[in-house]
């Protein structure tokens, strides 16, 4: 497996871990205990999603998908649907982040709205990851050549993951510990 492909797979695993932790925090709203939720963790999680998956992970995938679409493979429609999904996910991430930012600034948002927006966000993210893992990543492995990977490498620098990389960024330390705690609690 090419190192960039391995990084994309690792990113999915890390994002699933983050979404699990995020769900645990938002579950306090669902349970009618919003004061127990740590808004700073929710906002850090949303910040991370905008910083790393949306600024590196999806753009790398988009370059790969562009290469695959140029090959005119029979699964082109499936790949194009995933490309379009990236844009929808970014809008959903912004919506979720805006909602929790408003709450952190003292706005009263009806619990039903919070829960519905969050459920839609989690379902979309989880479904997207699953579709890529099951349907798209095998196509990448099947169709990408060494020359294709060199093209991707030439177009995209690989930044350090600020949450799951070798060095966790200082402002994500608490979030990282909470992810580990959430996993340990099961």
C-alpha positions in Angstrom: 0.0 0.0 0.0 1.3 3.4 -0.9 2.2 5.6 2.1 -0.4 8.2 1.1 -3.0 5.6 0.9 -2.0 4.3 4.3 -2.3 7.9 5.6 -5.8 8.2 4.2 -6.8 4.9 5.9 -5.3 6.1 9.2 -7.1 9.4 8.9 -10.4 7.6 8.6 -9.7 5.6 11.7 -8.7 8.7 13.6 -11.8 10.6 12.4 -14.0 7.7 13.6 -12.4 8.0 17.0 -12.9 11.7 17.1 -16.6 11.4 16.0 -17.1 8.8 18.8 -15.8 11.3 21.4 -17.8 14.1 19.9 -21.0 12.0 20.1 -20.3 11.4 23.8 -20.1 15.1 24.5 -23.2 16.0 22.4 -25.1 13.1 24.1 -25.4 15.4 27.2 -27.7 17.7 25.1 -29.7 14.7 24.0 -30.1 13.7 27.7 -31.2 17.1 28.7 -28.0 17.9 30.6 -26.3 20.5 28.3 -24.3 21.9 31.3 -22.4 18.7 31.5 -21.1 19.0 27.9 -17.7 20.5 27.4 -18.3 23.0 24.7 -14.6 23.7 24.3 -14.0 20.1 23.4 -16.9 20.1 20.9 -15.5 23.3 19.3 -11.9 21.9 19.3 -13.3 18.8 17.5 -15.0 20.9 14.9 -11.9 23.1 14.5 -9.8 20.0 13.9 -12.3 18.7 11.3 -12.0 22.0 9.4 -8.3 22.2 9.9 -7.1 18.7 8.9 -9.7 16.5 7.1 -11.1 19.5 5.1 -7.7 21.1 4.3 -5.6 18.0 3.7 -7.4 14.7 3.7 -10.3 15.6 1.3 -8.0 17.7 -1.1 -5.7 14.7 -1.4 -8.6 12.4 -2.1 -9.9 14.9 -4.6 -6.6 14.9 -6.5 -6.7 11.1 -6.5 -10.3 11.1 -7.7 -9.4 13.6 -10.4 -6.8 11.1 -11.7 -9.3 8.2 -11.5 -12.0 10.2 -13.4 -9.5 11.0 -16.1 -9.0 7.2 -16.6 -12.8 7.0 -17.4 -13.3 3.9 -15.4 -16.7 2.3 -15.1 -17.1 3.5 -11.5 -16.7 7.1 -12.4 -20.2 8.0 -11.3 -19.5 6.6 -7.8 -16.3 8.6 -7.6 -18.0 11.8 -8.7 -20.7 11.3 -6.1 -18.0 11.1 -3.3 -16.3 14.3 -4.7 -19.7 16.1 -4.5 -20.2 14.7 -1.0 -17.0 16.4 0.2 -18.6 19.8 -0.5 -21.8 18.8 1.4 -19.7 17.6 4.4 -17.9 20.9 4.6 -21.2 22.8 4.7 -22.5 20.4 7.4 -19.3 20.9 9.4 -19.7 24.6 9.2 -23.3 24.4 10.3 -22.5 22.2 13.3 -19.6 24.4 14.3 -21.7 27.6 14.0 -24.4 26.0 16.1 -22.0 25.2 19.0 -20.2 28.5 18.6 -23.5 30.3 19.1 -24.3 28.1 22.2 -20.8 28.9 23.6 -21.6 32.6 23.2 -24.8 32.3 25.2 -27.4 31.8 22.5 -30.3 29.6 23.3 -30.8 26.9 20.7 -33.7 24.5 21.0 -32.4 21.0 22.0 -34.3 19.4 19.1 -32.4 21.6 16.7 -29.0 20.7 18.3 -29.8 17.0 18.3 -31.1 17.0 14.7 -28.2 18.9 13.3 -25.7 16.8 15.2 -27.3 13.5 14.2 -27.3 14.5 10.6 -23.7 15.5 10.8 -22.6 12.3 12.5 -24.6 10.1 10.1 -23.2 12.0 7.1 -19.6 11.7 8.3 -19.8 8.1 9.3 -21.6 7.1 6.1 -19.1 8.9 4.0 -16.1 7.2 5.7 -17.8 3.8 5.3 -18.6 4.4 1.6 -15.0 5.4 1.0 -13.6 2.5 3.0 -15.8 -0.1 1.3 -16.3 1.2 -2.2 -13.8 3.9 -3.1 -10.5 2.9 -1.4 -10.5 -0.5 -3.2 -10.8 1.3 -6.5 -7.9 3.5 -5.6 -5.8 0.4 -4.8 -7.0 -1.2 -8.1 -6.5 1.7 -10.5 -3.7 4.0 -9.1 -0.3 3.5 -10.6 3.1 4.5 -9.3 3.1 7.4 -11.7 -0.3 8.5 -10.4 1.0 8.4 -6.9 4.0 10.5 -7.9 1.6 13.1 -9.4 -0.4 13.2 -6.1 2.9 13.6 -4.1 4.0 16.4 -6.4 0.7 18.3 -6.0 0.1 17.8 -2.3 2.5 18.3 0.7 1.8 16.0 3.7 1.3 18.1 6.8 1.7 16.7 10.3 -1.7 15.7 11.8 -2.1 18.1 14.7 -4.3 15.7 16.8 -3.2 12.2 15.9 0.3 12.9 14.6 3.6 12.3 16.3 3.2 15.5 18.2 -0.2 16.6 19.4 -0.7 20.3 19.1 -0.9 22.0 22.5 -4.4 23.3 22.0 -5.6 19.8 21.2 -4.1 18.1 24.2 -7.3 18.0 26.2 -9.3 16.8 23.2 -6.8 14.0 22.6 -7.0 12.9 26.2 -10.8 12.9 26.1 -10.7 10.7 22.9 -8.5 8.2 24.8 -10.8 8.3 27.8 -14.0 7.9 25.6 -12.4 4.8 24.0 -11.4 3.4 27.4 -14.9 3.8 28.8 -16.2 2.0 25.8 
